[in-house]
Amino acid sequence: MAENDEGQERTEDPTHRRLEQALEDGQILTSKELLLAVVMLGGALQISIGGHYYFNEFLGAFRNGLDFSDALSRDLPLTQAVVARLSDVAMPLMLFATPLVALLIVAQIAFGGFHFIIGNAGFKFDKLSPLKGLGRIFGSGGLIELVKAIVKIALVGSVGIIYLIQRLPDVLALGHLPFEAALASAGSIFASTLLVLVFATVIIAILDAFFQWYRHRQQLMMTKQEVKDEAKDREGSPEVKAKIRRMQREAAERGSVANISQAQVIITNPLHFAVGLRYDFVKGTAPLVVVKGSDAIAKMIREQAAEKKLPVLEYPLLARAIYFTSEIGGEIHSELYRAVATVLSFVFHAGAEGEKPEIEVPTELQFDSNGRALERRRAA
């Protein structure tokens, strides 16, 4: 008896179908910490490299925003004046945001691939369930997220405090510098502090990425029974495949009855099996099976043979041997040449009249009515 799936260990790698199903269900490998760290790192680098440009652009936009003299002098509508001021910050914002979006997409593709599932974009009412929400908060996943948040705050906060303590003399010196110099120094301190904090988040992101990869893989692992069940679903159960093969065989046998006129002799079981053979004297090849069948088809073959006055001989072992080892239109098994030659010689020379000759069917080709070798059955 097969074990229950719940009692089996998930030791098998996910199949291609399992991976596709996971994507359809929205199970995508991702790490929010990793994506956040990448965006923060990109933003920090932009501020460190182009901070002076962004500061001047936003400062100019702020100054222009306080000055409406141009709008008043030209009697511009208020909305047009506001749009003009917003356009001053649109370009630097786009320059700042575009690389971050590109980094976000590249990071996700590199880590877990980029998959857009239309079904996941739809509104899901089960997300509004209070009970499921509480389950997510107080479940194992919520606990893990809480621990991660505490560790992240503690690590980033500690790194930031330690760094600021080291830069404390520079911070205190800002009050003694001219405004422009103090502003530049403060910007430098801010940018370097931001980079230090970002590198701390990168460490957390690397750990979280490894954890998310491991958990995602464990969720997709399969039991041996699941792999077998999937193979059955893909290829069809053995029972269904056997039934289909049997129906195909019966159809082929039923169609082969039309070829009975080509047969030179019919060998029967006598009731359950019947095969019709033909030997080509010109070609001199092995005898061919032109018709065969079991049960109802075998009865049809016997009736057609009687109507056409074809010789019908009862050789149960030989009939079953030919039926189970040969196909319609194919040659008989080579080990049956001697037995079939004896039968054909009797038919051609004696006209199937008189006492039929004794034949010998090799032991390994002796079958019961189910196609099971009699040799194995005796051994069992």
ROKOL-830755 format. One record per residue (C-alpha): residue in one letter; x, y, z. Coordinates in steps of 0.5 Angstrom, whole numbers, plus 500, padded with zeros to 3 digits. Example, Ala and Ser with C-alpha at 12.3 -4.5 7.8 and 13.67 -1.06 7.14 Angstrom:
A525491516;S527498514;
//
This chain:
M500500500;A503507498;E505512504;N501518505;D504524501;E504528508;G508522511;Q513523506;E519527506;R520532500;T527529497;E526530490;D528536486;P522540483;T520538476;H519543470;R511542471;R512544478;L516550477;E511552472;Q505551477;A509555482;L509561477;E502561476;D500561483;G505567484;Q511563488;I516567485;L523567488;T524574490;S527578496;K525585498;E531586502;L535585496;L531589492;L531595497;A538594498;V540595491;V535601490;M538604496;L545603494;G544606487;G541612490;A547613495;L551612489;Q548617485;I548622491;S555621492;I557622485;G552627483;G549630489;H552637488;Y548637481;Y541635485;F542640490;N543646485;E537643481;F532642487;L535649490;G534653484;A527650483;F525652491;R527659490;N523659483;G517656487;L517662492;D518667486;F511668482;S513675480;D514673473;A507669473;L504676476;S507680471;R505676465;D498675468;L499667468;P493663470;L495660477;T495652474;Q500654469;A505657474;V504651478;V506647472;A512651470;R515650477;L513643478;S517642471;D523645474;V524638478;A521633473;M528633470;P532631476;L527627479;M527623472;L534622472;F534620479;A529615479;T530612472;P537608474;L533606480;V528603476;A533599472;L537597477;L530594481;I529590474;V536588473;A536585480;Q530581480;I532578474;A538576476;F536573483;G529570481;G527572474;F522577471;H515574471;F509578470;I503573471;I496577469;G492573474;N496576480;A495583478;G487581479;F484583486;K484578491;F478578496;D481573500;K487578502;L481582506;S480576510;P481578518;L482571520;K487570514;G491577516;L492575523;G494568521;R500572517;I501576522;F502571528;G504565524;S511563522;G512567516;G510574521;L515571526;I520571521;E519578518;L519581525;V525578527;K528580521;A526587522;I529587529;V536585527;K536590521;I534596525;A539593531;L545592525;V543599521;G542603527;S549600531;V553601524;G550608524;I551610531;I558608531;Y560611524;L557618527;I561618533;Q567617529;R565623525;L563627531;P569632530;D567634523;V559635525;L561639531;A566643526;L560645522;G558651526;H565654525;L565654518;P562659513;F555657510;E557655503;A563651506;A559648512;L553646507;A558642503;S561639509;A554637511;G553634504;S559630504;I558627511;F550626509;A553622503;S558618507;T553616512;L548614507;L553609504;V555606510;L548605512;V547602505;F553597506;A550595512;T543593509;V547590503;I549585509;I542584511;A540583504;I545578502;L543574508;D536575506;A537573499;F540566501;F534565506;Q529566501;W532562496;Y533556501;R525557503;H523557496;R527551494;Q524547500;Q517549498;L518547491;M521540493;M517534492;T515527495;K517521491;Q509520490;E508527488;V513526482;K510519480;D503522480;E505528476;A508523471;K501519471;D498526470;R502527464;E503520461;G496517463;S495512468;P498505467;E491502467;V488508462;K494507457;A493499457;K486500456;I487505450;R493500447;R487494448;M482498444;Q487500439;R489492438;E482490438;A481495432;A487493428;E485486429;R478487427;G480491421;S485485419;V479480418;A478483411;N485480410;I483473411;S482471404;Q490472404;A491467409;Q493460407;V491457414;I488459420;I491456427;T486456433;N486456440;P481453439;L476458442;H480464444;F485465439;A486465432;V491467427;G492467419;L498465416;R501466409;Y507464406;D510467399;F513461395;V516466390;K520471395;G521465400;T521470406;A518468413;P511466414;L507473415;V501474420;V495477415;V490476421;K489475428;G484476434;S482474440;D475472443;A470475439;I475477433;A477470433;K470467432;M469472426;I476469423;R473462424;E466464421;Q470467415;A474461414;A469457414;E465461409;K471461405;K473454406;L480455409;P484450413;V483451420;L487447425;E487447432;Y494448435;P493452442;L500453444;L502455437;A496459436;R498463443;A505463441;I504467434;Y498471437;F503474443;T509475439;S507477432;E504483429;I499483423;G503484417;G509482420;E513475420;I512470425;H518469431;S524466428;E523460434;L517458431;Y519457424;R520449424;A513449428;V510453422;A513450417;T511443419;V503446419;L504449412;S507443409;F501439412;V496444409;F500444402;H501437401;A495433404;G490439404;A489439411;E486432411;G488426415;E491426422;K495433423;P502432425;E505433432;I509440433;E514443438;V513450441;P519452444;T518453452;E520460452;L514462447;Q509458451;F503462454;D497462457;S491466455;N493472459;G500472455;R504470461;A509465460;L508458462;E515457464;R515463469;R508461472;R510454473;A517456476;A512461481;
//
